[in-house]
Amino acid sequence: MASYKKPRMRDGAVRRFLFVTSLTLAGVLLLFFLVATNYSSTDLYQENTVEIDVTTGVIFNISGSIDSIKLPKHNYLSKMLEKKNQLPPRNIDLYPNLSKDRIVIVLYVHNRPQYLKLVVDSLSHVSGINETLLIVSHDGYFEEMNKIIEGIKFCQVKQVFAPFSPHIFPNQFPGVSPNDCKEKDDPVAKNCEGTTDQYGNHRSPKIVSLKHHWWWMMNTIWDGLQETINHSGDILFIEEDHFIFPNAYKNLKLLTDLKPSKCPDCYAVNLAPSNVKSRGEGWDTLIAERMGNIGYTFNRTVWRKIHRKSQEFCFFDDYNWDITMWVTVYPSFGGPVYSMRGPRASAVHFGKCGLHQGQGEQAACVDNGVVNIESEEIDKVVNVKREWGVHVFRNQEGYQAGFRGWGGWGDKRDHQLCLDFAKMYHLRMKKSS
């Protein structure tokens, strides 16, 4: 019996070994095929990086490659910009260690180099800026603007470029398509493409670009960049015509530290009054008022509330991101949306016209860089005090309920692109019952 069973045992062991080996090889080949397929699915991304926020049930798709999102087809320039967006920050060798409690600064720009030079110069004198990361978000690609940012040496700096900006698509949506309707064209009579806003006007790519860039930037900064995806603190947002005083960053750090105790119902901190013509009251008190659009600072919790209102943001017929927020997004939060600030501005707006009336279009928008803003001694040191109380401005003037918007945002293609920006880094997890 013994001599009969041993060969059977050996044969069985061999068969089991061959089966396991074959199964393993098949698994390896399948894995290799899936990885290769994933790599070849796009020529813009090396991998499909995914991180999970367990507190919100959201999967963050860092690569931005989601099959269900139908973003416009890339051209050569947009592909190049996508690749630039993956580059690490510059000046890491000069500033290798960022502060753990840093407030990231985001500067968003279009094409006003004279203004940008002033802003960059003002930032170079900001106390503590070397402790943090400066991110510059470009709407379009303009070499002179690019060179100004590349010359920054006073902190870590990372550039991102909106790859689907109308300014880099000269012959197709989201830029100007050959078959686009213009002004008040009748789509049937003209056999052209487009839907009008509430006032009967067709889209203007240069106008809608303002809102598209802001929304793309917000989604990318909070949910799409390796440098900020895990940032748990606040982020400051400024524009290319905001002059920043030397005490801005230190004031901001103190204000964000005081906000939970001084104004727990405040959503944000501002560097300047909501009235852009005001330099502040000069009182010995903190101020709570509606959120302004100069030097506004908030955290990821507030961003989540904003992001959940994507539908409201993307369908409101106004090409201004800030008016859209004031009229439809903030009111949907269910109560007053206050921002806390000091009694003296740490930033001022000096531009004479809108962000997207850029270089060479109107002389008044350029001013040849002649802007006289001087920093007084009080603007060079922290001028906010911990012991101050908070004065709340209630019932401020602004857009009243029922305001329908200034228009310029009626094309269904813009609505869809806006919604796609809101989804491009997100996959909702299905909760098991």
C-alpha positions in Angstrom: 0.0 0.0 0.0 2.8 2.3 0.9 4.6 1.9 -2.5 1.3 2.6 -4.3 0.4 5.9 -2.5 3.7 7.8 -2.7 3.7 8.4 -6.5 0.1 9.5 -6.2 1.0 12.0 -3.5 3.9 13.3 -5.6 1.7 13.7 -8.7 -0.9 15.6 -6.6 1.7 17.9 -5.2 3.1 18.6 -8.7 -0.4 19.4 -10.0 -1.2 21.6 -7.1 2.2 23.4 -7.6 1.5 23.9 -11.3 -2.0 25.2 -10.6 -0.9 27.7 -8.0 2.0 28.8 -10.3 -0.4 29.2 -13.3 -2.9 31.2 -11.2 -0.2 33.5 -9.9 1.1 34.1 -13.4 -2.4 34.8 -14.6 -2.9 37.3 -11.8 0.4 39.0 -12.6 -0.5 39.3 -16.3 -3.9 40.6 -15.5 -2.5 43.2 -13.1 0.1 44.2 -15.8 -2.7 44.6 -18.4 -4.8 46.7 -16.1 -1.9 49.0 -15.2 -0.9 49.3 -18.8 -4.5 50.1 -19.8 -4.7 52.7 -17.1 -1.4 54.3 -18.2 -2.4 54.4 -21.8 -5.8 55.8 -21.1 -4.4 59.3 -21.0 -1.1 60.9 -22.2 -1.4 63.6 -19.5 -1.2 61.5 -16.3 1.3 59.0 -15.2 -1.0 57.4 -12.6 -4.5 57.6 -11.3 -3.8 58.7 -7.8 -6.7 58.4 -5.3 -7.0 59.5 -1.7 -10.0 59.1 0.5 -11.4 61.6 3.0 -13.2 59.3 5.5 -14.9 62.2 7.2 -16.8 63.3 4.1 -17.1 60.0 2.2 -15.4 61.6 -0.8 -12.7 60.0 -3.0 -10.3 62.6 -4.3 -9.0 61.8 -7.7 -5.8 63.7 -7.7 -5.1 63.0 -11.4 -8.4 64.6 -12.4 -8.9 61.7 -14.9 -12.5 60.6 -14.5 -14.2 58.9 -17.4 -17.7 60.3 -16.7 -16.5 63.9 -17.0 -16.7 65.1 -20.6 -14.2 68.0 -20.5 -13.3 69.8 -23.8 -10.8 68.0 -26.0 -7.2 69.2 -25.3 -5.2 71.1 -27.8 -1.4 71.3 -27.7 -1.2 74.2 -25.3 -3.7 72.8 -22.8 -1.8 69.6 -22.7 1.4 71.5 -22.0 -0.3 73.4 -19.2 -1.6 70.2 -17.6 1.9 68.9 -17.5 3.2 72.2 -16.0 0.5 71.8 -13.3 2.2 68.6 -12.1 5.6 70.3 -11.5 6.7 70.7 -7.8 7.0 74.2 -6.3 10.1 76.2 -7.0 12.5 77.5 -4.3 12.2 74.4 -2.2 16.0 74.5 -1.9 15.8 78.0 -0.5 12.9 77.3 1.9 12.9 73.6 2.6 10.8 73.7 5.8 7.3 75.3 5.7 5.5 76.3 8.9 3.2 73.6 10.1 0.4 76.2 10.8 1.0 78.0 7.5 -1.8 79.8 5.6 -1.3 79.0 1.9 -1.6 82.1 -0.3 -3.3 81.8 -3.7 -2.8 84.6 -6.2 -5.1 84.4 -9.3 -4.1 86.3 -12.4 -5.0 87.0 -16.0 -2.9 89.4 -18.1 -2.0 92.7 -16.5 1.7 92.5 -16.0 2.1 96.1 -14.8 -0.3 95.3 -11.9 1.2 91.9 -11.2 4.7 93.5 -10.7 3.3 95.7 -8.0 1.5 92.9 -6.3 4.6 90.7 -6.4 6.7 93.5 -5.0 4.2 94.1 -2.2 4.3 90.3 -1.4 8.1 90.4 -1.2 7.8 92.7 1.8 5.2 90.7 3.7 6.5 89.5 7.0 6.4 85.7 7.3 5.7 84.9 3.7 8.8 82.8 3.5 7.1 80.4 6.0 4.4 79.4 3.5 3.6 78.4 -0.1 2.5 80.9 -2.7 0.3 79.3 -5.5 -0.3 81.4 -8.6 -3.3 80.4 -10.7 -3.2 81.7 -14.3 -6.2 82.2 -16.6 -4.6 81.7 -19.9 -0.9 81.6 -20.7 0.9 84.9 -21.2 4.7 84.8 -21.3 5.3 88.2 -19.6 3.0 87.1 -16.7 4.8 83.8 -16.5 8.3 85.4 -16.3 7.2 87.7 -13.5 6.2 84.7 -11.4 9.3 82.7 -12.4 11.4 85.5 -10.9 10.0 85.2 -7.4 12.7 84.2 -4.9 11.1 85.2 -1.5 9.1 82.0 -0.9 8.1 78.6 -2.3 6.0 79.3 -5.4 3.9 76.9 -7.5 2.2 77.9 -10.7 -1.0 76.3 -12.0 -2.7 77.1 -15.3 -6.4 76.7 -16.0 -6.1 74.2 -18.9 -9.6 74.8 -20.2 -9.5 78.6 -20.2 -11.2 80.2 -23.1 -8.1 82.2 -23.7 -6.2 79.1 -24.9 -8.9 77.7 -27.2 -9.1 80.2 -30.1 -11.1 77.9 -32.4 -13.3 75.8 -30.2 -15.3 75.8 -27.0 -14.7 77.0 -24.3 -13.2 79.7 -26.6 -14.8 80.9 -29.8 -16.2 78.2 -32.0 -16.7 78.9 -35.8 -20.4 78.1 -35.4 -21.0 80.2 -32.3 -23.9 82.6 -32.2 -22.9 86.2 -31.4 -24.5 88.9 -29.4 -28.3 88.6 -30.1 -28.2 86.2 -33.0 -31.3 84.0 -33.6 -29.9 80.4 -33.5 -32.6 79.2 -35.9 -32.2 82.0 -38.4 -28.4 82.0 -38.3 -28.1 78.3 -37.9 -25.6 78.8 -35.1 -24.9 77.3 -31.7 -25.6 78.8 -28.3 -28.2 79.6 -25.7 -28.8 83.2 -24.6 -28.7 84.7 -21.1 -31.9 86.1 -19.6 -31.3 89.4 -21.5 -31.1 87.7 -24.9 -27.3 87.9 -25.3 -25.0 85.0 -26.4 -21.9 84.1 -24.5 -18.6 86.0 -24.6 -15.7 83.8 -23.9 -13.6 86.6 -22.3 -16.5 87.4 -20.0 -17.4 83.8 -18.9 -13.7 83.2 -18.3 -13.8 85.1 -15.1 -16.2 82.7 -13.4 -14.8 79.6 -15.0 -11.3 80.4 -13.8 -12.4 81.1 -10.2 -14.4 77.9 -10.0 -11.7 75.7 -11.7 -9.1 77.2 -9.3 -11.2 76.6 -6.2 -11.8 72.9 -7.1 -8.2 72.4 -8.1 -6.6 74.1 -5.0 -8.8 72.3 -2.5 -9.2 68.9 -4.1 -6.7 68.6 -7.0 -3.2 69.5 -5.9 -0.7 67.3 -4.1 0.5 70.4 -2.3 -2.8 71.3 -0.8 -5.0 68.1 -0.8 -4.1 67.4 2.8 -3.8 71.0 4.0 -6.1 71.3 7.0 -5.7 75.0 7.6 -6.9 78.2 5.9 -6.1 79.4 2.4 -5.9 83.1 1.5 -7.1 84.2 -2.0 -5.9 87.5 -3.6 -6.0 88.9 -7.2 -3.4 90.6 -9.4 -4.6 94.1 -8.4 -4.6 93.6 -4.7 -1.7 95.5 -2.9 -0.7 93.5 0.2 0.8 95.3 3.2 3.7 94.0 5.2 1.6 93.1 8.2 -1.0 91.1 6.2 0.2 87.6 6.9 0.9 88.1 10.6 -2.4 89.8 11.0 -4.1 87.0 9.2 -2.5 84.3 11.4 -3.8 86.2 14.5 -7.3 86.7 13.1 -7.7 83.1 12.1 -6.5 82.1 15.6 -9.1 84.4 17.2 -12.0 83.6 15.0 -13.3 80.4 16.7 -13.6 82.3 20.1 -14.3 85.8 18.9 -16.7 85.1 16.1 -17.6 81.4 16.0 -20.3 82.1 13.4 -17.9 83.7 11.0 -17.1 81.7 7.9 -13.9 83.5 7.0 -11.3 86.2 7.7 -10.8 89.2 5.4 -7.8 91.5 4.9 -9.9 94.4 3.8 -13.5 95.8 4.2 -16.2 94.5 1.8 -16.4 98.1 0.6 -13.4 98.2 -1.6 -13.1 102.0 -1.3 -12.7 101.8 2.5 -9.4 101.5 4.3 -11.2 100.6 7.5 -12.8 102.3 10.5 -9.7 102.6 12.7 -11.7 101.5 15.8 -10.3 99.5 18.7 -12.4 96.5 17.8 -12.6 93.6 15.4 -15.2 93.8 12.6 -17.7 91.1 11.4 -19.4 91.9 8.2 -20.4 90.2 4.9 -17.5 88.4 3.2 -15.5 90.7 0.9 -13.6 89.8 -2.2 -10.2 91.2 -1.2 -7.9 88.9 0.7 -10.6 86.4 1.8 -9.5 83.4 3.8 -11.4 80.3 4.8 -10.8 76.6 5.5 -11.8 73.2 4.0 -15.0 73.0 6.1 -16.3 76.2 4.4 -15.1 74.9 1.0 -17.2 71.8 1.5 -20.3 73.9 2.1 -19.5 75.9 -1.0 -18.9 72.8 -3.1 -22.2 71.3 -2.1 -23.8 74.3 -3.8 -22.3 73.6 -7.2 -25.7 73.6 -8.9 -26.6 77.0 -7.5 -23.2 78.4 -8.5 -23.2 76.9 -12.0 -26.7 77.9 -13.0 -27.0 81.4 -11.7 -27.0 83.8 -14.6 -24.2 86.2 -13.7 -20.7 86.0 -15.0 -19.2 87.3 -11.7 -18.1 84.7 -9.3 -18.4 87.0 -6.3 -21.9 88.2 -7.1 -23.0 84.6 -7.7 -21.7 83.7 -4.2 -23.4 86.7 -2.5 -26.7 86.2 -4.2 -27.2 82.5 -4.4 -24.6 80.4 -2.6 -24.2 82.2 0.7 -27.9 82.8 1.3 -28.4 79.0 0.8 -26.3 78.4 3.9 -29.4 79.2 6.1 -28.1 82.2 8.0 -25.9 85.3 7.8 -22.4 84.6 6.3 -20.0 86.9 8.2 -16.3 87.4 7.8 -14.0 88.8 10.5 -11.3 91.4 9.9 -9.3 94.1 11.6 -10.4 97.7 11.8 -7.6 98.7 9.3 -7.1 97.2 5.9 -4.0 95.0 5.3 -4.7 94.9 1.6 -6.2 97.3 -0.9 -7.7 97.1 -4.4 -6.0 99.4 -6.9 -7.3 98.1 -10.2 -9.5 100.5 -12.3 -11.4 97.8 -14.1 -12.2 94.1 -14.1 -9.7 91.3 -14.0 -10.3 90.2 -17.6 -9.9 93.5 -19.3 -6.3 92.9 -19.8 -3.1 94.1 -21.4 -3.6 96.3 -24.4 -7.4 96.5 -24.3 -7.9 99.7 -22.5 -5.3 102.1 -21.3 -7.2 102.8 -18.1 -6.7 99.1 -17.2 -2.9 99.3 -17.4 -2.1 102.8 -16.0 1.6 102.1 -17.0 2.0 100.7 -13.5 1.6 104.1 -11.9 -0.1 103.4 -8.6 1.0 105.2 -5.5 0.3 103.1 -2.4 2.5 103.7 0.6 2.8 101.6 3.7 2.7 103.5 6.9 4.4 102.3 10.0 1.1 100.9 11.4 0.9 98.8 8.2 4.2 97.1 8.9 3.4 95.6 12.3 0.6 93.5 13.7 -2.2 96.0 14.5 -4.9 93.6 15.7 -5.2 92.9 19.5 -6.4 89.8 21.2 -8.4 91.7 23.9 -10.6 93.5 21.4 -14.3 92.7 21.1 -16.2 92.3 17.8 -18.5 94.8 16.2 -21.0 93.2 13.9 -22.3 95.1 10.8 -25.8 93.7 10.3 -28.2 94.4 7.4 -25.5 95.7 5.1 -26.3 97.0 1.7 -26.0 94.5 -1.1 -27.9 92.4 -3.6 -31.4 91.8 -2.3 -33.5 88.6 -2.5 -34.9 88.3 -6.0 -32.0 89.8 -7.8 -31.6 87.8 -11.0 -28.0 88.5 -11.9 -26.3 90.7 -14.5 -26.4 87.9 -17.1 -23.6 86.8 -19.4 -23.9 83.2 -18.1 -26.8 81.7 -20.1 -25.1 79.2 -22.4 -25.8 75.5 -21.5 -22.2 74.6 -22.4 -20.9 76.9 -19.7 -23.2 75.4 -17.2 -22.0 71.9 -18.0 -18.3 72.9 -18.0 -18.8 74.5 -14.6 -20.5 71.3 -13.2 -17.7 69.2 -14.7 -15.1 71.3 -12.8 -17.0 70.6 -9.6 -16.9 66.8 -10.3 -13.4 66.4 -11.9 -11.7 65.4 -8.6 -14.6 63.7 -6.9 -16.2 60.2 -6.8 -18.9 59.7 -4.3 -18.7 56.5 -2.3 -21.8 54.4 -2.1 -22.5 53.7 1.5 -23.4 50.1 2.2 -26.9 49.7 3.7 
